[in-house]
């Protein structure tokens, strides 16, 4: 072993270790196994031996790290005057299993699962926070969607139910919809779904969340048994702009190009393209040879401009 001391630049990297870490500026050091001290006089110690495998943090260690976060620090990070804010990195060295054990049933978490992501390289990320604009967008879409169905009482509102896929991190959308147990003429849930976790429409809303992060969520949902539609909504800080992408899932595990996409700005004139359409047979899993329940529209057409105006009216 050789101990090498180098001065480390204290240029902060907002995308590493929750804005508190420092990144090494020497490419040579990055090739070695390096431990960086986050003290006023940082010293990097590089081992020239073969790198050892990194042991995953435990669920308890993850909880301790997240519980130690200053919520005001995280909130101030997402208050930047930008509609695309890089995720806040909580910690690294986390396996899917440890992450899922920490999440449990999704109850009692300091940061709701819908605002968390586990990256492919084992980092826990906070991708957004609950704000008036974010939550109003979720609720206003829900109202307009249920109204557009003709009879919203026939639709299951799953909210941000915690769901899972084998071998992947657990997931929550901002809102979910599907058939009820009492929905007339529906099929059985696809395996391994039950009524409680049967989702046919998942809605993901981002305020500060990046498009890359929203698309990662869409990739997760496209492999979820029973999913028919994925709607991504990106709302600006004042609520005066909504960008949307609607995906219709016909082949499981395959995220197709969006069937509808656009940007709605308050200053622009209304257009028919400002609406998104959902086939209610697909939402409620009712075959073509079965009648629709009384009062249910064949298609639910949601005007996203109305959603935007309602959001603006709440702030």
Secondary structure, 3 states (H helix, E strand, C coil): CCCCCCECCCCECCCCHHHCCECCCCHHHHCCEEEECCCCCCEEEEECCCCCCCCCCCHHHHHHHHHCCCHHHHHHHCCCCCCCCCCEEEECCCCHHHHHHHHCCCCCCCCCHHHEEECCCCCEEECCCCCHHHHHHHHHHHHHHHHHCCCHHHEEECCCCCECCCCCCCECCCEEEEECCCCCCECCCCCCCCHHHCCCEEEEEECCCCHHHHHHHHHHHCCCCCCCEEEEEEECCCCCEEEEEEEECCCCCCCCCCCEEEEEECCCCCCHHHEEEEEHHHHHCECCCCCCCCCCCCEEEEEHHHHHHHHHCCC
